[in-house]
Amino acid sequence: MYDDEELSAIREAHAEWESETLDPVLDRFGERSERFATVSNREVDRLYTPADVADLDYDEDLGFPGEEPYTRGVYPTMYRGRTWTMRQFAGFGTAEETNERFHYLIEEGQTGLSTAFDMPSLMGLDSDDPMSLGEVGKEGVAVDTLRDMEILFDGIDVGEVSTSFTINPSAPVIYAMYVAIADQQGVPREELRGTLQNDMLKEFIAQKEWVVPPEPSLDLVTDTIEFAVDETPKFNPISVSGYHIREAGSTATQELAFTLADGFAYVEACLDRGLDIDEFAPQLSFFFNSHNSIFEEVAKFRAARRIYARVMDEEYGAEADASKQLKFHTQTAGQSLTAQQPLNNVVRVTIQALAGVLGGTQSLHTNSFDEALALPSEQAVRVALRTQQIIAEESGAADIADPLGGSFAVEALTDEIEADATAYIEEIREMGDGSIREGVLRGIDEGYFHREIQESAYEYQERVDEGEETVVGVNAYEIEEDTQPDLLHVDETTRERQLNRLESVKAERDDEAVEAALDEIREAVAAGENVLPAIVDAVKTYATMGEIMAVFESEYGTYRERIGVA
């Protein structure tokens, strides 16, 4: 963008500025710190100039919104056309309570639903399982059978709303239930919109919610993608998730690299299945964390689009624009929320949400200020949603596509993060002898990802403990607190009410039809066929989550057994 003569003049002027203007001030006053770095410990310079982006090629590296390499956004109009989807995470207690919260959020202006499930549902257990004791409805909604899903979406037209489901090992069952709800409501399957998280690789890497081993888990994910391509083309059957990798303690670069590596592993699995890349790739979606270092986060999002477009084109032969456009959901950083001085979290969330918007996200969840203490209260949820609405309607941040594009600092950081993330991806590819899928699986087996994340998490905590990393209200600007904010409490009768419904469903259903449907799933697994049609049939008989997942455990074995965990 600048010729050699211009760059030389800029470098000379920079050196002159340092010696004549900067150095006298440094000698007299110094700076706040000897070193300045992001939350990820990436050192940043005090000033960036065109010399820091001397190799930047506008057409190749930036381009225009809606055109390759999509660095500046996947849509030409970005938020001038429509704002991002405001999708607040919601779910607690029974289906009735969560249905009430869904209606409340829709009335308050939320434009998409996002469903949180309780731990038994996440792990594919029924509420009456001994392992579920003490967890039913506690951190999300309890879903045992299609009856719960019917109540969850009572009064909600699934043909009109986009719904996200944050669930992984048991994701195929929840997806099948949602398809069954569409069938009940008379909504054509091809009109269903929403996103299923369904990212099992990141579970083995970071979040640790798993049932069957990685290889059959990958097969089940591929089954879901294949079924979605044929049956629900507007629904995203997977959200490749870096969020949990970051929450486990990774750096921004590790989050990006490991997430894209997982995404490419799914691409390779689908290609091996015989799927056409331009048929399934447009339905892939991604999910990133947005942390406190605003410029690093913006750069991360921009680098993500650029890497993805290049790899999908050059390595996997994608031709359709939609196959090369990385579209993603963003959630503000739960790890950054503090129990101390919780109202400070409103400010943190605002900065993080703004980074997501400046970085070009397609949908956004803003955490509630009280989430370090409990499930969010209605007041806290409303403030979180209003934060997005103020950014969208009042700040002007949504009026310019890629407003930080061209910033010497942001472009330099984008290049740095792209280079570092690409190096990680190549290392993973080498572990798999040329296959990213095999590299990811090997990295899981050998603990590669765990070690990388653990080291970064430890280094961050060390910086906090030593005061190098300031956390306002925790290791700086502390106050004596005796506050008891209003918190949401899950009714102690939740488990009893859920067990009563489950017992009622089991008493009313046709047990022979249930067993026949479960046998169909077993037969599909044994034959190496796509299991989703059989799961849809099973949930319609009111087979339970636990019964269906038990089939997979019996056919595939469990990951607990494989790694020797009781």
C-alpha positions as CSV (number, residue, x, y, z in Angstrom):
1,M,0.0,0.0,0.0
2,Y,3.1,2.2,0.3
3,D,6.1,2.3,-1.9
4,D,9.6,1.7,-0.6
5,E,10.5,5.4,-0.7
6,E,7.4,6.3,1.4
7,L,8.1,3.6,3.9
8,S,11.7,4.7,4.3
9,A,10.6,8.2,5.0
10,I,8.0,7.0,7.5
11,R,10.7,4.9,9.3
12,E,13.0,7.9,9.4
13,A,10.3,10.1,10.8
14,H,9.4,7.5,13.4
15,A,13.0,7.3,14.6
16,E,13.2,11.1,14.7
17,W,9.9,11.2,16.7
18,E,11.3,8.7,19.2
19,S,14.5,10.5,19.8
20,E,13.3,14.1,19.8
21,T,9.7,13.8,21.1
22,L,9.3,10.5,22.9
23,D,12.6,10.0,24.7
24,P,12.5,13.3,26.7
25,V,9.0,12.4,28.0
26,L,10.1,8.9,28.9
27,D,13.2,10.2,30.7
28,R,11.0,12.6,32.7
29,F,7.8,10.6,33.4
30,G,8.3,7.0,32.2
31,E,5.3,4.9,31.4
32,R,2.8,2.9,33.5
33,S,4.6,-0.3,32.8
34,E,7.8,-1.7,31.3
35,R,5.7,-4.0,29.1
36,F,2.3,-3.8,27.7
37,A,0.5,-6.9,26.6
38,T,-3.0,-8.3,25.8
39,V,-4.9,-10.7,28.0
40,S,-3.3,-13.5,25.9
41,N,0.1,-12.0,26.8
42,R,0.8,-10.8,23.2
43,E,3.1,-7.8,23.5
44,V,1.8,-4.7,21.8
45,D,3.8,-1.7,20.6
46,R,3.1,1.8,21.8
47,L,2.6,3.0,18.2
48,Y,1.9,1.4,14.8
49,T,2.7,3.0,11.5
50,P,2.5,1.9,7.8
51,A,5.9,0.3,8.3
52,D,4.2,-2.4,10.5
53,V,2.0,-3.4,7.6
54,A,4.5,-2.9,4.8
55,D,3.6,-6.2,3.2
56,L,-0.1,-5.7,3.3
57,D,-1.8,-6.2,-0.1
58,Y,-5.2,-4.6,-0.1
59,D,-6.8,-6.9,-2.6
60,E,-5.3,-10.1,-1.3
61,D,-5.4,-9.4,2.4
62,L,-8.4,-7.1,2.9
63,G,-10.6,-6.7,-0.1
64,F,-14.2,-5.5,0.4
65,P,-17.0,-6.8,2.7
66,G,-18.8,-9.7,1.1
67,E,-15.8,-10.6,-1.1
68,E,-12.8,-12.8,-0.6
69,P,-10.9,-13.1,1.6
70,Y,-13.8,-11.8,3.8
71,T,-11.4,-10.1,6.2
72,R,-13.7,-7.2,6.3
73,G,-16.9,-9.2,6.7
74,V,-19.0,-11.8,5.0
75,Y,-21.8,-9.5,3.9
76,P,-21.5,-6.4,1.7
77,T,-23.8,-4.2,3.8
78,M,-22.9,-5.9,7.2
79,Y,-25.1,-4.3,9.9
80,R,-26.4,-1.6,7.7
81,G,-28.6,-4.3,6.2
82,R,-29.6,-6.0,9.4
83,T,-28.0,-6.2,12.8
84,W,-26.5,-9.3,14.2
85,T,-28.9,-11.8,15.9
86,M,-29.3,-11.0,19.6
87,R,-29.3,-14.4,21.1
88,Q,-29.4,-14.6,24.9
89,F,-28.6,-18.0,26.5
90,A,-31.6,-19.1,28.6
91,G,-32.6,-22.3,30.4
92,F,-33.3,-23.4,33.9
93,G,-35.6,-25.7,35.9
94,T,-38.4,-27.4,33.9
95,A,-39.6,-26.8,30.4
96,E,-42.4,-24.6,31.7
97,E,-40.1,-22.2,33.4
98,T,-37.7,-21.9,30.4
99,N,-40.7,-21.5,28.1
100,E,-41.8,-18.5,30.2
101,R,-38.2,-17.0,30.0
102,F,-38.2,-17.6,26.2
103,H,-41.5,-15.6,25.9
104,Y,-40.1,-12.9,28.1
105,L,-37.0,-12.5,26.0
106,I,-38.9,-12.4,22.7
107,E,-41.2,-9.7,24.2
108,E,-38.1,-7.7,25.2
109,G,-36.8,-7.7,21.7
110,Q,-34.5,-10.7,21.5
111,T,-34.2,-11.9,17.9
112,G,-33.2,-15.5,18.4
113,L,-33.5,-18.1,21.1
114,S,-30.5,-19.9,22.7
115,T,-31.2,-23.0,24.9
116,A,-29.2,-24.0,28.0
117,F,-29.6,-27.6,29.1
118,D,-29.0,-29.1,32.6
119,M,-26.0,-31.4,33.2
120,P,-28.0,-34.7,32.9
121,S,-29.4,-33.6,29.5
122,L,-25.9,-32.5,28.4
123,M,-24.5,-35.9,29.3
124,G,-27.4,-37.9,27.8
125,L,-28.8,-39.0,31.2
126,D,-32.5,-39.1,32.2
127,S,-33.6,-37.1,35.2
128,D,-34.3,-40.3,37.2
129,D,-30.8,-41.6,36.7
130,P,-28.8,-41.9,40.0
131,M,-26.1,-39.8,38.4
132,S,-28.6,-36.9,37.9
133,L,-29.3,-36.4,41.6
134,G,-28.7,-32.8,42.6
135,E,-28.4,-31.6,39.0
136,V,-31.9,-31.7,37.5
137,G,-32.7,-28.2,36.1
138,K,-29.9,-26.6,38.0
139,E,-27.8,-25.0,35.2
140,G,-30.2,-25.4,32.4
141,V,-33.5,-26.9,31.4
142,A,-34.2,-30.6,31.9
143,V,-35.2,-32.5,28.7
144,D,-35.9,-36.2,29.0
145,T,-38.4,-36.8,26.2
146,L,-40.2,-35.1,23.3
147,R,-42.9,-34.1,25.9
148,D,-40.4,-31.7,27.5
149,M,-39.6,-30.2,24.1
150,E,-43.3,-29.8,23.3
151,I,-43.7,-27.7,26.5
152,L,-40.4,-25.8,25.8
153,F,-41.8,-24.5,22.5
154,D,-45.4,-24.1,23.5
155,G,-46.7,-21.0,21.8
156,I,-43.5,-20.5,19.8
157,D,-43.7,-21.1,16.0
158,V,-40.4,-22.9,15.2
159,G,-40.9,-21.8,11.6
160,E,-40.6,-18.1,12.7
161,V,-37.8,-18.2,15.2
162,S,-34.1,-19.2,15.0
163,T,-33.1,-21.4,17.9
164,S,-29.7,-22.4,19.1
165,F,-29.0,-25.5,21.2
166,T,-25.9,-25.6,23.3
167,I,-25.5,-29.4,23.7
168,N,-22.9,-31.9,22.5
169,P,-22.8,-35.6,23.3
170,S,-26.6,-35.8,23.1
171,A,-26.9,-33.2,20.4
172,P,-28.3,-35.7,17.8
173,V,-31.2,-36.5,20.1
174,I,-32.1,-32.8,20.8
175,Y,-31.9,-32.1,17.1
176,A,-34.2,-35.0,16.4
177,M,-36.6,-33.7,18.9
178,Y,-36.6,-30.2,17.3
179,V,-37.3,-31.8,13.9
180,A,-40.1,-33.8,15.5
181,I,-41.6,-30.5,16.9
182,A,-41.5,-29.0,13.4
183,D,-43.3,-32.0,12.1
184,Q,-45.9,-31.6,14.8
185,Q,-46.4,-27.9,14.1
186,G,-46.7,-28.5,10.4
187,V,-43.5,-26.5,9.7
188,P,-41.6,-27.8,6.7
189,R,-38.3,-29.1,7.7
190,E,-36.5,-27.0,5.1
191,E,-37.8,-23.9,6.9
192,L,-36.2,-24.8,10.3
193,R,-33.6,-22.2,11.3
194,G,-31.1,-22.4,14.1
195,T,-27.9,-23.9,15.3
196,L,-26.8,-27.1,17.0
197,Q,-23.5,-26.9,18.9
198,N,-22.7,-30.6,18.3
199,D,-18.9,-30.0,18.4
200,M,-17.5,-33.1,20.0
201,L,-13.9,-32.5,19.2
202,K,-13.7,-29.5,21.4
203,E,-15.3,-31.5,24.2
204,F,-12.3,-33.8,24.2
205,I,-10.0,-30.8,24.0
206,A,-11.5,-28.5,26.6
207,Q,-15.1,-28.8,28.0
208,K,-14.9,-32.5,28.9
209,E,-18.6,-33.5,28.3
210,W,-18.3,-36.8,26.4
211,V,-20.0,-40.2,26.3
212,V,-18.6,-42.3,23.5
213,P,-15.0,-42.1,22.2
214,P,-13.7,-39.5,19.8
215,E,-13.9,-41.6,16.6
216,P,-17.6,-42.7,16.9
217,S,-18.4,-39.2,18.2
218,L,-17.0,-37.8,15.0
219,D,-19.1,-40.2,13.0
220,L,-22.3,-39.1,14.8
221,V,-21.4,-35.4,14.1
222,T,-21.0,-36.3,10.4
223,D,-24.3,-38.1,10.5
224,T,-26.0,-35.0,11.8
225,I,-24.4,-32.8,9.1
226,E,-25.4,-35.2,6.3
227,F,-29.0,-35.4,7.6
228,A,-29.2,-31.6,7.9
229,V,-28.0,-31.1,4.3
230,D,-30.8,-33.2,3.1
231,E,-33.6,-32.3,5.5
232,T,-33.0,-28.9,7.1
233,P,-30.8,-26.8,4.8
234,K,-31.4,-23.6,6.7
235,F,-30.3,-25.1,10.0
236,N,-26.7,-25.2,11.1
237,P,-26.0,-28.7,12.3
238,I,-22.7,-27.8,14.1
239,S,-21.2,-24.7,15.7
240,V,-17.5,-25.3,15.9
241,S,-16.7,-23.8,19.2
242,G,-13.6,-22.0,20.4
243,Y,-15.5,-20.4,23.2
244,H,-14.9,-23.3,25.6
245,I,-11.3,-23.6,24.6
246,R,-10.8,-20.0,25.6
247,E,-12.8,-20.5,28.8
248,A,-10.4,-23.4,29.7
249,G,-7.5,-20.9,29.6
250,S,-6.2,-20.8,26.1
251,T,-4.8,-17.7,24.4
252,A,-6.7,-15.9,21.6
253,T,-4.4,-17.5,19.1
254,Q,-4.8,-21.0,20.5
255,E,-8.6,-20.5,20.5
256,L,-8.6,-19.5,16.9
257,A,-6.1,-22.2,15.7
258,F,-7.7,-25.1,17.6
259,T,-11.2,-24.1,16.6
260,L,-10.3,-23.9,12.9
261,A,-8.4,-27.2,13.1
262,D,-11.5,-28.8,14.5
263,G,-13.6,-27.2,11.7
264,F,-11.2,-28.6,9.1
265,A,-11.4,-32.0,10.7
266,Y,-15.1,-32.0,10.3
267,V,-14.7,-30.9,6.7
268,E,-12.4,-33.8,6.0
269,A,-14.8,-36.3,7.7
270,C,-17.7,-35.0,5.5
271,L,-15.5,-35.3,2.4
272,D,-14.6,-38.8,3.3
273,R,-18.3,-39.6,3.7
274,G,-18.7,-38.5,0.1
275,L,-20.5,-35.2,0.7
276,D,-19.9,-32.3,-1.7
277,I,-18.1,-29.5,0.0
278,D,-20.4,-26.8,-1.6
279,E,-23.4,-28.7,-0.3
280,F,-22.4,-29.0,3.4
281,A,-19.9,-26.2,4.0
282,P,-22.5,-23.3,3.9
283,Q,-24.2,-25.0,6.9
284,L,-21.1,-25.0,9.1
285,S,-21.0,-22.3,11.7
286,F,-18.5,-21.2,14.4
287,F,-18.6,-19.9,17.9
288,F,-15.9,-17.6,19.4
289,N,-15.2,-16.0,22.8
290,S,-14.8,-12.3,23.0
291,H,-12.4,-11.2,25.9
292,N,-11.2,-7.9,27.3
293,S,-8.4,-7.0,24.9
294,I,-10.6,-5.3,22.3
295,F,-8.0,-4.9,19.5
296,E,-6.7,-8.5,19.8
297,E,-10.3,-9.8,19.7
298,V,-11.2,-7.8,16.6
299,A,-7.9,-8.9,14.9
300,K,-8.7,-12.6,15.9
301,F,-12.1,-12.4,14.2
302,R,-10.7,-10.8,11.0
303,A,-7.9,-13.3,10.8
304,A,-10.3,-16.2,11.3
305,R,-12.3,-15.2,8.2
306,R,-9.1,-14.8,6.1
307,I,-7.6,-18.2,7.1
308,Y,-10.9,-20.0,6.6
309,A,-11.5,-18.6,3.1
310,R,-8.0,-19.5,2.0
311,V,-8.0,-23.0,3.3
312,M,-11.5,-23.9,2.1
313,D,-10.6,-22.6,-1.4
314,E,-7.0,-23.8,-1.8
315,E,-7.0,-27.1,0.2
316,Y,-10.6,-28.4,0.0
317,G,-11.7,-27.0,-3.4
318,A,-14.7,-25.0,-2.2
319,E,-16.1,-22.9,-5.1
320,A,-19.3,-21.4,-3.7
321,D,-18.9,-18.1,-1.9
322,A,-21.0,-19.4,1.0
323,S,-18.6,-22.3,1.5
324,K,-15.7,-19.9,2.1
325,Q,-17.5,-17.5,4.4
326,L,-16.8,-18.1,8.0
327,K,-19.9,-17.1,9.9
328,F,-19.9,-17.1,13.7
329,H,-21.7,-16.5,16.9
330,T,-19.9,-14.7,19.7
331,Q,-20.3,-14.9,23.5
332,T,-18.7,-12.5,25.9
333,A,-16.1,-14.1,28.2
334,G,-17.6,-15.9,31.2
335,Q,-14.1,-16.4,32.6
336,S,-13.7,-12.7,32.9
337,L,-16.7,-12.2,35.1
338,T,-16.0,-11.5,38.8
339,A,-18.1,-12.2,41.9
340,Q,-16.5,-9.2,43.4
341,Q,-18.2,-5.9,42.6
342,P,-20.5,-7.7,40.0
343,L,-21.8,-4.5,38.5
344,N,-18.3,-4.0,37.0
345,N,-19.2,-6.9,34.8
346,V,-21.6,-4.7,32.8
347,V,-18.6,-2.7,31.6
348,R,-16.5,-5.8,30.8
349,V,-19.4,-7.3,28.8
350,T,-20.0,-4.0,26.9
351,I,-16.3,-3.9,25.8
352,Q,-16.4,-7.5,24.8
353,A,-19.6,-7.2,22.9
354,L,-18.3,-4.1,21.1
355,A,-15.3,-6.2,20.1
356,G,-17.6,-8.8,18.6
357,V,-19.5,-6.2,16.7
358,L,-16.4,-4.4,15.4
359,G,-15.0,-7.8,14.4
360,G,-18.1,-8.6,12.3
361,T,-20.0,-11.3,14.3
362,Q,-23.3,-12.7,13.0
363,S,-24.9,-13.3,16.3
364,L,-24.1,-12.3,19.9
365,H,-24.7,-13.3,23.4
366,T,-23.9,-10.9,26.2
367,N,-23.3,-12.4,29.6
368,S,-25.3,-11.1,32.6
369,F,-23.5,-9.3,35.3
370,D,-24.5,-11.8,38.0
371,E,-23.4,-15.0,36.3
372,A,-20.4,-15.4,38.5
373,L,-22.8,-15.8,41.4
374,A,-25.8,-17.7,39.9
375,L,-28.0,-18.3,36.9
376,P,-28.9,-14.8,35.6
377,S,-31.9,-12.9,37.0
378,E,-34.4,-11.3,34.8
379,Q,-33.1,-7.8,35.6
380,A,-29.5,-8.9,34.7
381,V,-30.7,-10.6,31.5
382,R,-32.5,-7.4,30.5
383,V,-29.4,-5.3,31.1
384,A,-27.3,-7.7,29.0
385,L,-29.8,-7.6,26.1
386,R,-30.1,-3.8,26.4
387,T,-26.3,-3.6,26.1
388,Q,-26.5,-5.1,22.6
389,Q,-29.4,-2.9,21.7
390,I,-27.6,0.3,22.8
391,I,-24.5,-0.8,20.7
392,A,-26.7,-1.5,17.7
393,E,-29.0,1.5,18.0
394,E,-27.1,4.3,19.7
395,S,-23.3,3.8,19.4
396,G,-22.9,4.0,15.7
397,A,-20.7,0.9,15.8
398,A,-23.2,-0.9,13.5
399,D,-23.1,1.9,10.8
400,I,-19.7,1.2,9.2
401,A,-18.5,-2.1,7.8
402,D,-15.2,-3.1,9.4
403,P,-14.7,0.3,11.0
404,L,-11.2,-0.6,12.3
405,G,-10.1,-1.9,8.9
406,G,-7.0,0.0,7.9
407,S,-5.9,0.7,11.4
408,F,-2.1,0.1,11.5
409,A,-2.4,-1.6,14.9
410,V,-5.4,-3.8,14.0
411,E,-3.9,-4.8,10.6
412,A,-0.6,-5.6,12.2
413,L,-2.3,-7.7,14.9
414,T,-4.5,-9.5,12.3
415,D,-1.3,-10.5,10.4
416,E,0.4,-11.6,13.6
417,I,-2.5,-13.7,14.8
418,E,-3.0,-15.2,11.3
419,A,0.6,-16.3,11.1
420,D,0.7,-17.8,14.6
421,A,-2.6,-19.6,14.2
422,T,-1.5,-21.0,10.8
423,A,1.6,-22.3,12.4
424,Y,-0.4,-24.2,15.0
425,I,-2.7,-25.6,12.3
426,E,0.3,-26.8,10.3
427,E,1.7,-28.5,13.5
428,I,-1.6,-30.3,13.9
429,R,-1.6,-31.3,10.3
430,E,2.0,-32.7,10.7
431,M,0.8,-34.8,13.7
432,G,-1.8,-36.4,11.4
433,D,0.7,-37.0,8.5
434,G,-1.0,-34.5,6.3
435,S,-4.6,-34.9,7.7
436,I,-5.9,-32.3,10.1
437,R,-8.6,-34.7,11.2
438,E,-6.1,-37.4,12.1
439,G,-3.9,-34.7,13.7
440,V,-6.7,-33.5,16.0
441,L,-7.6,-37.1,17.0
442,R,-3.9,-37.8,17.7
443,G,-3.6,-34.5,19.6
444,I,-6.6,-35.6,21.8
445,D,-5.1,-39.0,22.5
446,E,-1.7,-37.7,23.3
447,G,-2.8,-34.7,25.5
448,Y,-1.4,-32.1,23.1
449,F,-4.3,-29.7,23.4
450,H,-4.6,-30.1,27.1
451,R,-0.9,-29.3,27.7
452,E,-1.0,-26.2,25.4
453,I,-4.1,-24.8,27.1
454,Q,-2.9,-25.7,30.6
455,E,0.4,-23.9,30.2
456,S,-1.4,-20.7,29.0
457,A,-4.0,-20.9,31.8
458,Y,-1.2,-21.3,34.4
459,E,0.8,-18.4,33.0
460,Y,-2.2,-16.1,33.0
461,Q,-3.1,-16.9,36.6
462,E,0.5,-16.3,37.6
463,R,0.3,-12.8,36.1
464,V,-2.9,-12.1,38.0
465,D,-1.4,-13.4,41.3
466,E,1.7,-11.3,40.8
467,G,-0.3,-8.2,39.8
468,E,1.1,-8.0,36.3
469,E,-2.5,-8.6,35.0
470,T,-5.0,-6.2,36.6
471,V,-8.5,-7.5,37.4
472,V,-10.4,-4.6,38.8
473,G,-12.1,-5.4,42.0
474,V,-10.0,-8.6,42.5
475,N,-6.4,-7.7,42.7
476,A,-6.8,-3.9,42.4
477,Y,-9.4,-1.3,43.5
478,E,-10.8,-3.7,46.0
479,I,-13.5,-2.7,48.5
480,E,-15.1,-4.3,51.5
481,E,-18.4,-5.8,50.3
482,D,-21.4,-7.0,52.1
483,T,-23.9,-7.1,49.2
484,Q,-26.5,-9.7,48.5
485,P,-27.8,-9.1,45.0
486,D,-31.1,-10.6,44.0
487,L,-30.2,-14.0,42.5
488,L,-32.3,-16.5,40.6
489,H,-32.9,-19.7,42.6
490,V,-34.1,-22.9,41.0
491,D,-37.2,-24.2,42.8
492,E,-36.3,-27.1,45.0
493,T,-39.4,-28.9,43.7
494,T,-38.0,-28.9,40.2
495,R,-36.6,-32.5,40.3
496,E,-39.9,-33.9,41.7
497,R,-41.9,-32.2,39.0
498,Q,-39.6,-33.4,36.3
499,L,-39.6,-37.0,37.6
500,N,-43.4,-37.0,37.8
501,R,-43.6,-35.9,34.1
502,L,-41.0,-38.5,33.1
503,E,-43.0,-41.2,35.0
504,S,-46.2,-40.1,33.3
505,V,-44.7,-40.2,29.8
506,K,-43.3,-43.7,30.4
507,A,-46.7,-44.9,31.7
508,E,-48.6,-43.5,28.6
509,R,-46.3,-44.5,25.8
510,D,-46.3,-47.7,23.7
511,D,-43.3,-49.6,25.1
512,E,-43.2,-52.0,22.1
513,A,-42.9,-49.1,19.7
514,V,-40.1,-47.7,21.9
515,E,-38.2,-50.9,21.8
516,A,-38.7,-51.3,18.1
517,A,-37.4,-47.8,17.5
518,L,-34.3,-48.4,19.7
519,D,-33.6,-51.5,17.7
520,E,-33.7,-49.5,14.5
521,I,-30.9,-47.3,16.0
522,R,-28.9,-50.4,16.8
523,E,-29.3,-51.7,13.3
524,A,-28.3,-48.4,11.7
525,V,-25.1,-48.3,13.9
526,A,-24.3,-52.0,13.0
527,A,-24.8,-51.3,9.3
528,G,-22.8,-48.1,9.3
529,E,-25.8,-46.1,8.2
530,N,-26.8,-42.6,9.1
531,V,-28.6,-42.9,12.5
532,L,-30.5,-39.6,12.4
533,P,-33.7,-41.0,10.7
534,A,-33.9,-43.7,13.3
535,I,-33.4,-41.2,16.2
536,V,-36.2,-39.0,14.8
537,D,-38.5,-42.0,14.8
538,A,-37.4,-43.0,18.3
539,V,-38.1,-39.6,19.9
540,K,-41.5,-39.6,18.3
541,T,-42.3,-42.8,20.3
542,Y,-41.2,-40.8,23.5
543,A,-38.1,-42.9,23.9
544,T,-36.0,-41.0,26.5
545,M,-32.7,-39.2,26.1
546,G,-31.1,-41.8,28.4
547,E,-32.5,-44.8,26.5
548,I,-31.2,-43.5,23.2
549,M,-27.8,-42.6,24.5
550,A,-27.5,-46.0,26.2
551,V,-27.7,-47.6,22.7
552,F,-24.7,-45.7,21.6
553,E,-22.8,-46.6,24.7
554,S,-23.5,-50.3,24.2
555,E,-22.6,-50.2,20.5
556,Y,-19.5,-47.9,20.7
557,G,-18.3,-48.3,24.3
558,T,-17.6,-45.3,26.5
559,Y,-14.7,-42.9,26.6
560,R,-14.6,-43.3,30.3
561,E,-13.7,-47.0,29.8
562,R,-11.1,-46.0,27.2
563,I,-9.2,-43.6,29.5
564,G,-9.7,-45.6,32.6
565,V,-12.1,-43.3,34.5
566,A,-14.7,-44.9,36.7
